[in-house]
Amino acid sequence: MAEKILSALGCPEGTELSVTITGDRTIRRLNREYLDKDRPTNVISFSLQEGEFGGISAHLLGDVVISADTAAREAAQGGVSGYERLLFLLLHGILHLTGYDHERSGEDEAKRMARKEQQLWKMLQQEGLTALPGR
């Protein structure tokens, strides 16, 4: 799924990222240590293209960390499968790694990110990739 998303975003072949699925306890610790927010969250992205040493390896985007616990709660609340929610959070995290933002850059950028999220999600749905394999 990550390869499909990266390709749709125009990332060159060979672009890399890491994806970690964890629980609320670990993502809360990461959120507290790196973002000064003492609570669990659904997804955190850590870019290797930003900051003092950003861009040293152009093909390494960064890390996407997803809380399976929070994703499961959100899936139940939203009436979607856990798989769909995890996939959507992966998409969201990858958008952050490729320069999209909805928190720090204002309303226009948040709308731009939401449009791209919807466009890519629709593409994944049309290709039948948002359902569990074998279903």
C-alpha positions as CSV (number, residue, x, y, z in Angstrom):
1,M,0.0,0.0,0.0
2,A,2.8,2.4,0.9
3,E,4.4,1.8,-2.6
4,K,1.0,2.6,-4.3
5,I,0.6,5.8,-2.3
6,L,4.2,6.9,-2.8
7,S,3.9,6.2,-6.6
8,A,0.7,8.2,-6.8
9,L,2.4,11.1,-5.0
10,G,5.2,11.1,-7.7
11,C,7.9,9.8,-5.4
12,P,10.8,8.2,-7.3
13,E,11.2,4.5,-7.4
14,G,13.4,3.4,-4.4
15,T,11.8,5.9,-2.0
16,E,11.9,4.3,1.5
17,L,10.0,4.8,4.7
18,S,9.5,2.7,7.8
19,V,6.1,1.8,9.2
20,T,5.6,0.8,12.8
21,I,2.3,-0.5,14.2
22,T,2.3,-0.1,18.0
23,G,-0.1,0.4,20.9
24,D,-1.3,3.4,22.8
25,R,1.3,3.2,25.5
26,T,4.2,3.5,23.1
27,I,2.6,6.1,20.8
28,R,1.7,8.2,23.9
29,R,5.4,8.1,25.0
30,L,6.5,9.2,21.6
31,N,3.9,11.9,21.5
32,R,5.0,13.1,24.9
33,E,8.8,13.0,24.2
34,Y,8.8,14.5,20.7
35,L,5.6,16.6,20.4
36,D,5.0,17.6,24.1
37,K,1.5,16.0,24.0
38,D,0.9,13.6,26.9
39,R,-1.8,11.4,25.3
40,P,-2.0,8.7,22.7
41,T,-2.7,9.6,19.1
42,N,-3.5,7.7,16.0
43,V,-0.5,8.4,13.9
44,I,2.8,10.2,14.1
45,S,5.2,10.9,11.3
46,F,8.9,11.6,11.7
47,S,10.4,13.1,8.6
48,L,14.0,12.5,7.6
49,Q,13.7,15.4,5.1
50,E,13.3,18.2,7.7
51,G,15.6,19.7,10.2
52,E,19.3,20.3,10.4
53,F,20.3,17.1,8.6
54,G,17.2,16.8,6.4
55,G,17.8,15.7,2.9
56,I,21.1,13.8,3.5
57,S,19.5,10.8,1.9
58,A,16.8,12.0,-0.5
59,H,15.3,8.5,-0.9
60,L,14.6,8.1,2.8
61,L,11.4,9.8,3.8
62,G,11.1,8.9,7.5
63,D,8.9,6.9,9.9
64,V,5.2,6.5,10.2
65,V,4.1,5.2,13.6
66,I,0.5,4.1,14.0
67,S,-1.4,3.1,17.2
68,A,-3.4,-0.1,16.5
69,D,-5.3,0.6,19.7
70,T,-6.5,4.1,18.7
71,A,-7.1,2.9,15.1
72,A,-9.3,0.1,16.4
73,R,-11.4,2.5,18.5
74,E,-11.7,5.0,15.6
75,A,-12.7,2.2,13.3
76,A,-15.5,1.1,15.6
77,Q,-16.7,4.7,16.1
78,G,-16.6,5.3,12.3
79,G,-18.2,2.0,11.3
80,V,-15.2,0.9,9.2
81,S,-12.9,-2.1,9.4
82,G,-9.7,-1.9,11.4
83,Y,-7.8,-2.6,8.2
84,E,-9.4,0.4,6.4
85,R,-8.6,2.7,9.3
86,L,-4.9,1.5,9.5
87,L,-4.6,2.0,5.7
88,F,-6.1,5.5,6.0
89,L,-3.7,6.4,8.8
90,L,-0.8,5.1,6.7
91,L,-1.9,7.4,3.9
92,H,-2.2,10.3,6.3
93,G,1.2,9.7,7.7
94,I,2.8,9.4,4.3
95,L,1.2,12.7,3.3
96,H,2.9,14.3,6.3
97,L,6.3,12.9,5.2
98,T,5.8,14.3,1.7
99,G,5.2,17.8,2.9
100,Y,1.5,18.0,3.6
101,D,0.4,19.6,6.8
102,H,-2.9,20.3,8.5
103,E,-1.8,21.5,11.9
104,R,0.9,24.1,11.6
105,S,0.4,25.7,8.2
106,G,-3.1,27.2,8.4
107,E,-6.5,26.5,6.9
108,D,-5.5,26.6,3.3
109,E,-2.9,23.9,3.7
110,A,-5.2,21.8,5.8
111,K,-7.8,21.9,3.0
112,R,-5.1,21.0,0.4
113,M,-4.1,18.0,2.5
114,A,-7.7,16.9,2.9
115,R,-8.2,17.1,-0.8
116,K,-5.1,15.0,-1.5
117,E,-6.1,12.5,1.1
118,Q,-9.6,12.2,-0.4
119,Q,-8.2,11.9,-4.0
120,L,-5.7,9.1,-3.0
121,W,-8.3,7.3,-0.8
122,K,-10.7,7.2,-3.8
123,M,-7.9,5.9,-6.0
124,L,-7.2,3.1,-3.5
125,Q,-10.9,2.3,-3.3
126,Q,-11.3,2.2,-7.0
127,E,-8.4,-0.3,-7.3
128,G,-10.1,-2.4,-4.6
129,L,-7.2,-2.0,-2.2
130,T,-9.1,-0.7,0.8
131,A,-10.7,-4.1,1.6
132,L,-8.8,-6.9,3.3
133,P,-7.0,-9.1,0.8
134,G,-9.1,-12.2,-0.1
135,R,-12.4,-10.5,0.4
